[in-house]
């Protein structure tokens, strides 16, 4: 289902032995949204075997490296986007993972057409400007097999009241998907988008820690909750 990730989904992932064992190996502390997102993604891929999986903007591939023994894992990341910590800009050598140091939307010849069974991203799509959506999503569709699946965990700040910027961002995403033949599975999004108590959300300590390296959003973090939209897309 494509919707804002819920506590029930997060708890189910933590209760699952396969998912929890992989999640523990990532050494990601349960103090920020990425722990929730990792759990949501890994739960869906816990039984993956023999698949060609592309991670978009995976950096050092915190989570998917642990699936490389049973699947073919690629990581498409230019390691130089604005906001990327300097230490992460060196292209890593990760055993079992093929790294292509480019951006999705560049239509890299290193990434073949119709190749991947699964495309994944964790906390990446929210950084993609609307202006590059056409190329980004067209390239996304290009690399997927027909009937392939994509899982994207996308950050949003939502508060007690409707925010036009949030509504527009969802509308722009939905339009971009439709244009390139990416169909959200079981889309469920109550509009207007406001915070609901059953959403899995970033702990306040995690948001406070983010203020040190992204202070421009400090006020937003004080009045809204950080949640993740879990998009499940099918390539038609």
C-alpha positions in Angstrom: 0.0 0.0 0.0 1.2 3.5 -0.8 0.6 5.7 2.2 2.3 7.4 5.1 4.1 4.7 7.0 2.2 3.7 10.2 3.3 2.5 13.6 1.7 -0.9 12.9 3.9 -1.3 9.9 7.0 -0.3 11.8 6.2 -2.6 14.7 5.5 -5.5 12.3 8.9 -5.0 10.8 10.6 -5.0 14.2 8.7 -8.1 15.2 9.8 -10.0 12.1 13.0 -11.9 12.9 14.5 -11.7 9.4 13.9 -7.9 9.2 15.1 -7.3 12.7 18.3 -9.3 12.2 19.2 -7.2 9.1 18.2 -4.0 10.7 20.4 -4.6 13.7 23.4 -5.1 11.4 23.0 -1.7 9.9 23.9 -0.1 13.3 21.4 2.6 12.6 20.2 4.0 16.0 16.5 4.0 16.5 16.5 7.7 17.0 15.5 9.1 13.7 13.3 8.6 10.7 15.8 6.5 8.7 15.4 3.6 11.2 11.7 3.5 10.4 12.3 3.8 6.7 15.0 1.1 6.7 12.6 -1.2 8.6 9.8 -0.5 6.1 12.0 -1.3 3.1 13.8 -4.3 4.5 10.5 -5.9 5.6 9.3 -5.8 2.0 12.6 -7.3 0.7 13.3 -9.7 3.5 12.6 -12.8 1.3 14.2 -11.3 -1.9 16.3 -13.7 -3.8 17.7 -13.7 -7.3 16.4 -10.2 -8.0 18.1 -7.2 -9.7 17.7 -4.4 -7.3 18.7 -0.7 -7.9 19.1 1.6 -4.9 18.9 5.3 -5.8 21.1 7.7 -3.8 22.2 4.9 -1.5 25.4 6.4 -0.4 27.3 3.7 1.5 24.2 1.5 1.1 23.5 1.2 4.8 20.7 -1.4 4.4 20.7 -3.1 1.0 24.3 -4.3 1.3 23.0 -7.0 3.5 20.8 -8.4 0.7 23.8 -8.7 -1.7 24.5 -12.3 -0.9 21.2 -13.4 -2.5 20.5 -10.6 -5.0 22.3 -8.4 -7.6 22.5 -5.0 -6.0 23.3 -1.7 -7.8 23.7 1.7 -6.2 23.2 4.8 -8.4 24.6 7.9 -6.5 26.7 10.8 -7.7 28.2 11.3 -4.2 28.3 15.0 -4.7 24.8 16.5 -4.1 24.3 19.6 -2.1 23.9 18.7 1.6 25.8 15.4 1.4 28.4 15.3 4.3 31.9 15.7 2.9 33.0 12.3 4.3 30.3 10.6 2.1 31.5 12.1 -1.2 34.2 9.6 -1.8 32.9 6.7 -3.9 33.0 3.7 -1.6 34.0 0.1 -2.5 31.2 -2.1 -1.1 31.6 -5.8 -1.6 28.8 -7.3 -3.7 27.4 -3.9 -4.8 27.9 -2.4 -8.3 28.2 1.4 -7.9 27.4 3.8 -10.7 28.5 7.3 -9.6 25.8 9.3 -11.5 22.4 10.7 -10.8 19.0 9.2 -11.8 17.8 11.5 -14.5 21.1 11.5 -16.4 20.0 8.5 -18.5 23.4 6.9 -17.8 24.4 4.3 -20.4 25.9 2.3 -17.6 22.4 1.5 -16.3 20.6 -0.6 -18.9 17.0 -0.2 -20.0 14.4 -2.5 -18.5 16.9 -4.3 -16.2 15.7 -4.0 -12.6 13.1 -6.0 -10.8 13.1 -3.6 -7.9 14.0 0.1 -7.5 14.5 1.5 -4.0 15.3 4.7 -2.2 15.4 5.8 1.4 15.1 9.5 2.2 16.1 10.6 -1.2 13.0 11.7 -3.2 12.3 14.7 -1.0 15.6 16.2 -2.2 14.7 16.0 -5.9 13.6 19.4 -7.2 10.2 19.5 -9.0 12.0 21.0 -12.0 13.9 17.8 -12.6 10.9 15.5 -12.0 10.4 14.8 -15.8 13.9 13.5 -16.3 14.1 11.8 -12.9 10.9 9.8 -13.2 11.4 9.0 -16.9 14.8 7.6 -16.2 13.3 5.7 -13.3 10.7 4.1 -15.5 13.4 3.4 -18.2 15.5 1.2 -16.0 12.7 -0.9 -14.6 11.4 -4.2 -16.0 7.8 -4.3 -17.2 5.7 -5.0 -14.1 8.7 -4.2 -11.9 8.2 -2.7 -8.4 9.6 0.3 -6.6 9.7 1.1 -2.9 10.4 4.7 -1.9 10.5 6.0 1.6 10.0 9.8 1.3 10.3 12.4 4.1 7.6 14.9 4.8 6.9 17.4 7.6 3.2 17.4 8.5 1.5 19.4 11.2 -1.9 19.9 12.7 -3.2 22.0 9.8 -3.1 21.7 6.0 0.1 23.0 4.3 -0.2 23.9 0.7 3.5 23.1 0.0 2.9 19.5 1.2 -0.3 19.2 -0.9 1.5 20.5 -4.0 4.4 18.1 -3.5 2.1 15.1 -3.4 0.2 16.3 -6.4 3.4 16.9 -8.4 4.6 13.4 -7.6 1.4 11.8 -8.5 1.3 13.6 -11.9 4.9 12.7 -12.6 4.3 9.0 -11.9 1.2 9.0 -14.2 3.2 10.6 -17.0 5.7 7.8 -17.2 3.6 4.8 -16.4 4.4 4.3 -12.7 1.2 3.2 -10.9 1.0 3.6 -7.1 -0.3 0.4 -5.5 -3.4 0.7 -3.2 -2.9 4.5 -2.8 -4.3 5.7 0.5 -3.7 9.3 1.4 -6.3 11.3 3.4 -6.4 14.9 2.2 -5.6 17.4 3.4 -2.4 15.7 4.7 -2.2 16.4 8.5 -0.5 14.5 11.3 -2.4 11.5 12.7 -1.4 9.7 15.8 -1.0 6.3 14.1 1.8 7.6 11.8 5.3 6.4 12.6 7.3 9.6 13.2 10.8 10.8 13.9 11.6 11.0 17.6 12.1 14.5 18.8 15.7 13.8 19.9 16.4 12.9 16.3 14.9 16.1 15.0 16.8 18.1 17.5 20.0 16.5 16.4 19.2 17.5 12.8 19.1 21.1 13.7 22.9 21.2 14.1 23.5 20.5 10.4 20.2 21.8 8.8 19.3 24.7 11.0 17.1 26.3 8.3 14.4 23.8 9.2 14.6 24.2 13.0 11.3 26.0 13.3 9.5 23.5 11.1 10.8 20.7 13.4 9.4 22.5 16.4 5.8 22.7 15.0 5.5 19.6 12.8 6.2 15.9 12.8 8.7 14.2 10.5 7.0 11.3 8.8 7.6 9.1 5.7 5.4 8.4 2.7 5.9 4.8 1.7 5.4 4.7 -2.1 4.9 1.3 -3.8 5.0 1.8 -7.5 4.3 -0.7 -10.3 5.8 -0.2 -13.8 3.2 -0.8 -16.5 
